[in-house]
Amino acid sequence: MILAFLLGAQAFAERPTQGGLFAFDSTDDVRTYDEGMIRVHYSASGSNITIMDDLDQSGVPDYVELVAHTANDVLEFYAEVGFRFPLSESDVGLSDLGGTSAFDFYLVDFGGNSDGMFGVDGCRGTTCAGYMVMENDFRGYGYPSLEEATDVLVSHELFHAVQAAYNANQPSWLSEGSAVWAEWLYNPEVQDFLNFSSAYLGETERSIHKPPSGVTTSFSYGTAIFFAFWDEYYNEDTPRMIALQESLEGLDDADIVVAVTEQMDDLAADWMTFSKWNLATNIRSGEMDSYSFASRLFGLQSEMEGTIIEDDYRFYPLATTYFELEHPGGECRFVFEGEDEDVQFSLHPVVSGSKVGPAVKEWRIGDEPIWIEEFEAGEYWVIGSLPILTSNSQKIEFCLGAECVLPVADEDTGLNDVEEGKAGCQNQPLTIGLWMLLPLLGLPRRSRV
């Protein structure tokens, strides 16, 4: 799906009836159907002809009626939740461009290039009014059914119209992510939400507010899982997205990011909880708190796995990296050297098959740059995150495992003397050079696909 805010041109020149980006052809027999708050424009013949089946013999194609009925239902649902209605043309000083004051849908052939878009007619400040353009028949698009395709497109694109009633200039990670979240809010069983959320899980090491540049990618849509986390973790009657949208009016990109983080009770703590919920998905779910749909998510991978996790790694703000540790049992050590102190970690045992349990150890580098503790033998998942909003990443050199080299005990570290000759302990000052000389055989790195 594409969010298209087509700003700056003459309003009436952009609509499909007037030669817009996706337009009706001169050979099309364009007709309209009105139901409630919606007017649907469709072609009864020509290159953009819609699905003309009329099983109820109403004189209007069943698909056209489905679009109108679904759109009315979605708008009523959003209003009942507490969101504003989309603005009308008159709200921004325009005449009724579709012939009535109803919200206009146009059914045209996207040719497989997209399946829907919200176009803007005009604005006052950051609030805008617009219309919806939607695929005319969904042939070859791969949706399980025409009904699901309609549910997904209508709920998604109409939420863009809702967003435009607050601030039409929201960055893609927020506008697309919250629109996919709105799909889920409207229909919790929609597969589109699960697919995009899983796409985000494949790139958790990327800052949530820094999607790939260029054309909008699955990552931006996948941030929907973050807003679904808000709903299920805070467990409130009114979605926080309403308060967020109300706070966005008049803001630019930099202030919008801050506004999002300010909706959280405790940014660092809640982000770490979000990271844990993401770990407890798919085959790892079932033992630790997570989403109600956790078992249906996929995509998360580890950055490194082995009997020792030793790395010179860069952590980005509001991003999370996962590692897998095979611990032989007994002493486990964590050693860090550097000046950055905000990266946080948690250590989670695999307790049943592939299921991951609650953390047995949580620490922030600024509080515990070095520690030694004993854990049972087994597999462990390690979460590493920079759970704050900052303009800088933090690159750290750390070691976690039974064989990490420890510094000599002194007053600064507060460590007891380390027993000389103990496995993995070389009783020497910690330097990166020594780390690189460690016999780190059998430490495969797995790159994300």
N, C-alpha and C positions, 0 to 999 in steps of 0.2 A: 504494500500500500504506500501511497505517496501523499504527504501533506503538502499541498500547494497553496501558499498564500501569494496570490497574484496581485501584488500591490503596484500602484503608480499609474496604471492605464485607465482609460475611460471605462466606467463600470459596466455599461451595457455591451461594450465590445468584447468582453471576455466570456460571456455566457455561450453555451453550445448552440443556441439558436441564432447567435450572431457571429459565429466563426471563432469560438474560443479555442483553447489548447486541444481539447477533445470535443469536436463539434459534430452536429448533424450535417448531412450532405444535402445538397439541393434536391436530390431525388427522394429524400425521406418524406413520408406522410406523417408529420409531427402532430400528435394529439396530447390532450391533458386529461388527468383524472384527479379529482379533489376528494380528500377524505380528512376531516378534522383539521389539524394544523398543517397538513401536507398537501402540496400539489406535485404530481408526478408528470413529467414531460417524456413522452416515448414516441417511437416511430412504429407505425402499423405496417409500413412497407418501405423498401429502400435498403441502403447499405447498413443502416443501424437498426434494422427491424428487431424488436424484442421477441421474447417467447410469446407466441400468440395463442397458446392453449387457453381455452375458456370452458373448463369443465363444469362450472356452476352456471354457465350460460347467462351471465350477467351483462354481457356485451362489452366487458372490459377484460383484458388478458389477466389470467390468474396471477402471473408474476407481478404485474403492475399493482394489483390489489395487495399482494404480499408485501411489496416494498412500502406502500402507503400505510398499511396496517402496522407493520413492524416499526416504522419511523414514528408513528403516533405513540405506540407503546413505549418506545425508548425515551422519547421526550417526556412523557408522563412519568416514567420511572426516574429519570434524572431529576425532575422537579420534585418528586416525592422524597428523594434522598436529600434534597436541599440545594441543588445547583440552580443557577440562573438559566432562563430560557435563552436560546440563541437570539441575537439582535435581529431586528427586521431592517429592511432598507430604509424605512422612514426614520429609524433611530439614528441613522448617520446622514440624514438629509437627502435621501434619494427617493425616487418614485418607486412604485411596485414593478420591479423589472420583470417578474414572471407573470404579470397580469393580475395578481392578487397579493394580499398581505401574507399569504401562506409561505411556509418554508419550501423552497423549490428543489426537487430532485430531477436530474436529467439522466436518462438511460441511454448511453452511447457505447459503441464498440471501441474498447481500449486496445484491441489487437494483441492482447497478451503483454503489453508494456506495463500495465498496472491494472488495478481493479476498482479503484475509487479515489476520489480526492475532494477536498473542501477548498473552494475558491472564494476569495474575498472580493466583495463589491466595493466597499469603501469603509473608512474608519473615522473615528473621532478620538484623538489621542491614541492610546494603545488598544482600545476596544473597537471591534470590527463586526460587520455583518457580511453574510455570504450565502452560498448555495452549495449543493452537493451534486457531483457528477459520479455516476456509478456504472459498472459494467452491465451491458444490456442483456446478456444471456449466460455468462459464466461457463460457456462451452470450452473445455480443455484446460480449466483452471485447477482441477484436482481437489476441489472441496468435496467432502463426503456427500453433501446434498445441497440443493438450491436453497433450502431453508437455513442451513448453517452458514452458507456464504452470505445470505442476506442479513442474518443476525450479526455476523462479524463485521461486515462492511458498514451497515447502518449504525450500529452502536459505536464503532470506532470513529467514523467520520463525523457523526453528530456530536461526539465529544469534542472534536476539534472546533465545531461551531460553538459549543459551550465555553471552551477555553477562550475563544475570541471575544466572548462577552466580558472577559476579565482582562486578558492580555494576549493579543494575537502574535506577539513576538517571542514566544517561549522557545528556548533552545530545543533541538531535536530530541535529546535524551529525556527531557521532561515532557514535551508535547506528545511524542510518539509513545513513550513508556506509560504515561498516564492514560492515553487513549486505549492502549491494549489492556491496562488495568481496568478501564471502564467496561471493556468487553466482558471481562471476568466478573465484574460487579453485576452486570446485567444478566450474564449467563455463566455461572461458575463451572460449567462442564465444557466450555468452549476449548477446543484443542489448539486453536491459534495462540491463546495465552500460554499454554503449556509449552508449545514449541518455541516461542520467542523467549520465554523465561529460561529455558534450557540453553538457548543461544547465549544469554548473558552468563550462565554458569560456566560456559567454555572460555570466558575471558574475564574472570573475576580479578585478575592481576592489573586490569586497566581501571583507572579512576572512573567512577560511575558518571561523573559530569564531564568526562573527556572522551567522547566516542571517536572512532576513526574519522579522519577528515574526508571531505568529498561527499559523495552520494550517501544518503542515510542508510545505515546498515542494520542488520539484525540486532546488534548490540543496543542501539537506541530503543528499539521496540522492546527488547528484553529487559530493560530496567523496570518494566511492569512488575517484576517479582519484588522489587524494593517497596513499591507502594502496596502490594498485596501483603507484604510483611507488616507494614504499618497497621493494616486492618486486623490481621490475626494476632499480632503481638500486643498491641495496645487494647484491642478488644473493646472498642467503644461503639456506642449506638450511631454516632455521626462520623462519617469518614473524615480524617484529617485533611484529605484533599480539598474539601470545601474551604476550610480556613486557609489552606495554602493558596488556592486560586484567588480568594479575596485579598490576600496580601500582595499579589503580584501586580495589581493595576499600577501602571506607570513605571515599573521597574525595568532595568536593562539586565543583560546576561549576568554580569558579576553580582549584582544584588539579588538576582533570582536564585543563584546557588546558595547564598547565605539564607534566603528566605526558606528554602527547602530544609536546610539543616536546623533552622530554628524551630521547625515543627516537631522535632524529636525531643524527648524528655531529657536525655543525656547522650549527646552525639557519640562520644567514644564508646561508652558502655553499650548503647543500643546498636551501634555498628558492629561491635564484636559479637553481639547476640545474632544479628543478621548473618554474619559470617558463619556462625555455628549452625544456624538453621540451614544454610546452603550446603554445609558439609553433610548434614543428616538428610540427604535426599537419595532417591533411587534405592539401590541395594544396601546403602548405609543407614537408611531410615528405620525407625521402630523402637529405638532405645533412648533417644535424646529428643527434647522438644524441637518441633519443626512445624512445617506447614501441614494443613489438613490434606493437602494433595502431594506431600513430599515424595511418596513412592512413585509418582507419575512423572517426576522430573528426571532429567539426565544431563550429561554434558560436563560435569565437574571432573577435573583431572589433577594429579599432583605434578608439581614442578620438578621434584627430585625424590628418589626413594633409595633406601639402603640401610645398612647397619649404623651409619653415621651420616648426619646432615651437616655438611661443611660447605659454606658458600660465601661469596662476595656478591651480595644481592641488593638490588635497588627496589625499595618499596615506595609506592605512589599513594598520595592522599586518597582516602575513601576507596581503597582497593585492597584485595586480599589474595594471598598466595597460600597454597596448600602443599604440604610435604608428607611423605610416608616414611616412618622410622621402624625398622625391624630391631627391637631391643632384645639382647640376649638374656636379660634379667640382671638384677642387682643395681650397681651404681650407674646412674645416668648423669651426665654433666652438660652444663650449658656455659659457654664462654663467648664473650663479645668484646671487641675492641673498636673504639671509635668515639665520636663526640655526639652523634644523634641519639636521642633518648626516648623518642615517642613511639617507636614500633612496639607492638604488643603481640604476645604469643599465647597459645593455649595448646595443651597436650591431651589428646583424646584416645583412649584405648579401644581397640576392636574387641567387643565383648561377646558377640554371638554371630558366628558366621562372618558376614561382612558388615554387620551393624556396628555403628560407632556410639560409644557411651559418653556421658558427661565428662568434662575436663577433670583430670587428676592433678593438673598443674596449670596455673595461669600466671603470667608475669609481664611486666613492662621493663624494657631494657634500662630505663632510668632508675628503676627501683632495684632490679636484680640483674646486674651485668654478668654475674658469675654465680652459679649454684651447683650443688651436688645433692642428689636425692636418689632413693632406691625405688625401683618400680619392678613389677613382675615381668617376666619374659613374655613377649608377644608383639603384635603389630600395633602401631600407634599412628594416628594422623596428627599432624602439627599445623596449626593455623598461625600465619604471620600476617599482620596488617598494620597499616598506618591509619588509625581511625579518627583522623582529625582533618579539618579543612585548612589547608595551608598551600602556599604557592610553590613550595619546594618538595621534592621527593627526598628520601633518606636512604643512602647507600650504606649498608652495614656488612661487616665481616664477622661471621658467627660460626660456632660449632656446637652441635647437639648430638650426644651419643655417649657410649661407654668409653670410647677411646680418645675423647677430646683432650688435648694437652692443657694442663692447668698451670697457672703462674705459681711461683714460690709464695707460700703464705707470708703475709706481712700485715702490718697494722691497717693499711689502706683497704685491703680486700676483706679482712676480718675472717679469712678462712683458717681452719686448723691446718697444722702441718700435714702434708700429703704423704702417705706411706710410700717410701721408695720401693720400686720394684713391682708395684701393683699394676695389673694389666692396663695398658693404655696410658699410664701416668709416667711422664718423663721428668717430672719435677724440675722444669725449666721455665724461665720467663716466657710469657705468651708473646709470640711474634707471628706475623702473617707468614714470614719465611718458613718458620717451623711447621706451621699448618700445611703449607704446600709440600713439605717433605714427608708428611704422614703417609703410611701405606694404605691408600684409599682404594684398594682393589674392590671390585664388585659394587661400584656405586653408579648405576646407570642413571642418566638424566633423561627425562621424558619431555619432549617438547610438545606443546599443544598443537593440535591440528586445526 
